[in-house]
């Protein structure tokens, strides 16, 4: 593995940093403070990301992209999340599911959906997975017959009819294209019973429900989706019926690294703001950075950033090749980065003292944003259980440090 960034990586990081500093930072706090969660959305920021080449960056050039690699994408997400977590999540969700369609879709599907998406400066992807009574069951996944998601796609002449409800779905109320994950077998195990469908936002029977009022990450909208007799023709089935979970495991290898990079941006911002504050804030006759306890806190926060980034880069580097990608790398980056980031946010609140809880300083926003990642993209309890399953499944004589993934291990890694 090469930890030296290429000139291209540095260029894209600079482009993302400029977007973050010039477009996102000036408006993020004001948008976050709006009472109605739907009003925290900004099409102006999406348009600005499009104009700077960021909206489509990971996609091929024929879809207005630049085919940026996974490591480059994590660099960009870190920069944007440092300015605002929600804006980074909007792009991360769009990137990973448009990439999934690009890798798994037929030429006709790519022409229909990726081309129209590329031509629309507001074009975004979403994927509907979580349901009110099926969340962790989907992620682990729980393999009991009929368990997990209950949204069902019924076979009819020429396609499928989807009925069901999803919630907490990022970009759902803003996307022009949605990947719907639904059962096509009511009784089978989840890993063999879920099919992915490409659903345009204007499909008959597709209805958006409420926008959820979240504590943090408010610039990214999450909402309910109702599928009420939505017909999807056979040509819009994504991949082979019943194989969606295996496809997700194989194609979204970098998803966890993307999530971790978003968390990392928040952790880095906690450190950067606190370092400046501690150099300027005078108590006890000296800038507080001179006090030993404060210096110890800053050292820990700096280490949190470096440890998280190193693991993220390693995971993103490995994700380039599925045959050598460790399934642990589809779990650990977000688990580690989210907990180290929350630790940094807590320390920042202490270093800022009474100023930390005042909204005008923005530190309490970082704490709210950091808290999001203890559950987002899978709760950390479930992340640990997935790692435990890998340990349980490992052959007794095998070295865990030299292991390569098996097909069975990769199922359910999302």
Secondary structure as GFF3:
##gff-version 3
##sequence-region A 1 414
A	DSSP	alpha_helix	7	19	.	.	.	ID=ss1
A	DSSP	pi_helix	20	24	.	.	.	ID=ss2
A	DSSP	alpha_helix	25	32	.	.	.	ID=ss3
A	DSSP	three_ten_helix	37	40	.	.	.	ID=ss4
A	DSSP	alpha_helix	43	51	.	.	.	ID=ss5
A	DSSP	three_ten_helix	61	63	.	.	.	ID=ss6
A	DSSP	alpha_helix	70	83	.	.	.	ID=ss7
A	DSSP	alpha_helix	85	104	.	.	.	ID=ss8
A	DSSP	alpha_helix	107	109	.	.	.	ID=ss9
A	DSSP	pi_helix	110	114	.	.	.	ID=ss10
A	DSSP	alpha_helix	115	119	.	.	.	ID=ss11
A	DSSP	beta_strand	125	128	.	.	.	ID=ss12
A	DSSP	alpha_helix	136	140	.	.	.	ID=ss13
A	DSSP	beta_strand	152	156	.	.	.	ID=ss14
A	DSSP	beta_strand	159	170	.	.	.	ID=ss15
A	DSSP	beta_strand	177	183	.	.	.	ID=ss16
A	DSSP	three_ten_helix	190	192	.	.	.	ID=ss17
A	DSSP	beta_strand	194	200	.	.	.	ID=ss18
A	DSSP	beta_strand	206	211	.	.	.	ID=ss19
A	DSSP	beta_strand	222	233	.	.	.	ID=ss20
A	DSSP	three_ten_helix	234	236	.	.	.	ID=ss21
A	DSSP	beta_strand	237	238	.	.	.	ID=ss22
A	DSSP	alpha_helix	244	251	.	.	.	ID=ss23
A	DSSP	alpha_helix	255	280	.	.	.	ID=ss24
A	DSSP	beta_strand	282	283	.	.	.	ID=ss25
A	DSSP	beta_strand	286	287	.	.	.	ID=ss26
A	DSSP	three_ten_helix	288	290	.	.	.	ID=ss27
A	DSSP	alpha_helix	292	318	.	.	.	ID=ss28
A	DSSP	three_ten_helix	322	324	.	.	.	ID=ss29
A	DSSP	three_ten_helix	327	330	.	.	.	ID=ss30
A	DSSP	alpha_helix	332	352	.	.	.	ID=ss31
A	DSSP	three_ten_helix	353	357	.	.	.	ID=ss32
A	DSSP	three_ten_helix	359	361	.	.	.	ID=ss33
A	DSSP	alpha_helix	363	372	.	.	.	ID=ss34
A	DSSP	alpha_helix	380	393	.	.	.	ID=ss35
A	DSSP	alpha_helix	407	410	.	.	.	ID=ss36
###
